[in-house]
């Protein structure tokens, strides 16, 4: 049986498919918003600063790269469908009824702009930037594309394997149809749990909505779909200025990412100096923040400034007087003291674990 589908049917399969059974996964990483929240949903694209000119090459468009799953950085793309440790005759039927899955142009977003590993891996180690898109605007611009969260699981869905055996044993057309439907959905929207940190949301595009340039699949997005530009915490001043000018030109928000000293969560400063946090669905103004460093704080009646910014000279002098290492250092005994303590603590092993 020819497993290849018409372009329209391939996209309909992706759009229409729904999970056929409950999936073993980490529910804490599913989107807490229901699917009908798309009207206000924001999705985020992490990008290297080296691609600014490629992406903002036109005043009216933002050009994004799509890829085929075979070219993604996960070698197990499209893998988590049925349990492939099944009887060979059932797998032979699967190979004939489903076959090799079609490669559909896909571009990937995150549901959050505050994922530190994403900044490191995809945004040039925090020197890049993030584009915040309005998903409803994207869906309006690309009506044949399909958006959905990735589900994270280390095992295939039991329901699809059951459906395989129904199709194989009973042989009714509707079971083959449902099997193919479920396989396409699971393949494109399921990844192993080691990728959970990405909080991925995918856009599977129609081939009519993309164009090919030197073997690159490109998607021209109207600038009205861009709601914010967020620069990384290590961006150069030149990069910040360039992206600020682009934000002003495209009439979108501009934020600078900050790494604070009181929390492991980054925060975001707008052009007015207002601190924002990511609340799980969008960037919103922080309820309270330190007036000195702008880091969000849990303000109380007696605390309106972060603890770090409250440190004064008197506190520093008191801390120095309490630090007994300073006494040993002034007496020239600090190094020998540390060596002696290392011998007691580690013996012949070096503190760094060396032999």
Buried (B, 14 or more C-beta within 10 A) or exposed (E): EEEEBEEEEBBBBBBEBEBBEEBEBEEEBBBEBEEEEBEEBBBBBBBBBEBBEBBBEEEEBBBBBBBEBEEBEEEEBBBBBBBEEBEEEBBEBBEEBBBEBBBBBBBBBBBBBBBBEBBBBBBBEBBBBBBBBBBBBBBEBBEBBBBBBBBBBEEBBBBBBBBBBBBBEEEEEEBBEBBBBBBBBBBBBBBBBEBBBBBBBBBBBBBEBBEEEEEEBBBBBBBBBBBBBBBBBBBEEEBBEBBBEBBEEBEBBBBBBBBBEBBEEBBBBBEEEEBBBBEEBBBEBBEBBBEEBBBBBEBEEEEEBBEEBEEEEEEEEEEEEEEEEEEBEEEEEBEEBEEEEEEEEEEEEEEEEEE
